[in-house]
Amino acid sequence: MIEWLKIHSGRMILVIILGLIIYVAVRTIVPRLVKKTIALRMKGKMESAIEKRSHTISYVITNTIGVGIGIVVLFTILAEVGINIGPALASLGILGLAISFGAQSLIKDLINGLFILMENQYGIGDVVRVGGIAGLVEEVNLRRTILRDLDGIVHYIPNSEISIASNFTKEFSRVNMNISVGYGEDLDRVIKVVNRVCSKMAQEKEWRDKIIKTPQVLRVDALGESGVEIKILGDTVPITQWDIMGELRKRIKQAFDREKIEIPWPHMKVYFGNRSGVKGKGV
């Protein structure tokens, strides 16, 4: 036994060390090569978009190669131990054939995952809606997509179940919000106040790097039951639109308070009649 260990243990340790060195080299070299390639193909795009794409592709490639290295190391060690790996490889081939017939959903996962990556539908760090679930993409590979929603719940979605993917943060995002004012307000004055608030915010150091196109009033969007709806649109850096809309709502409310502009809320008038036919008072 001691003689056997002297002869074979060194080789097995060497195989494991070589496998680790190759894997570390892959994890170091592949992301750099992928980033250079993606940067050339996405020339002129935002740096954040290039980073997301590079990270997603690098993650899938390095994990796939890592699995391959692990399999090679395992079979090399088995051969060194003296186990005949020929039948094992044959069994693996038969198992793969059985899986190809019995696990059609897995094959669909892999094919759909390949298209997701090739078409750059979304990547790690994007906010998307897939399979009827919206959340931040924490992981995407050939088999599944992992999302975390606002409640912190992690969702594991097989790629075969993704027929429609909606990406909220690809290349740029958009402020799309409505505010309501009373029917008695001067709409031209209201629009000037809103645009002034938006322009001032877009010039501030904290927000100017996050705003691509200053939000402005687009139109009077609807005549609602309680007030007039005004639509505001603007372009932002990906994933910052919700922070910007929240800050805009706060500032517009403060500006409306200063300017005595009414923000309506649902209410009703009730009239009480009397038997003599005299008009009742409104409440």
Buried (B, 14 or more C-beta within 10 A) or exposed (E): EEEEEEEBEEEBEEBEEBBEEBBEEBBEEBBEEBBEEBBEEBEEEBEBBBBBBBBBBBBBBBBEBBEEBEEBBBBBBEBBEEEEBEEBEEEEEEEEEEEEEEEEEBEBBBEBBEEBBEEBBBBBBBBBBBBEEBBBBEBBBBBBBBBBEEEEEEBEBBBBBBEEBEBBBBBBBBBEBEBBBBEEBEEEEBBEBBBEBBEEBBEEEEBEEBBBEBBBBEEBBEEEEBBBBBBBBBBBBBBBBBEBBEBBEEBBEEBBEEEEBBBBEEEEEEEEEEEEEEEEEEE
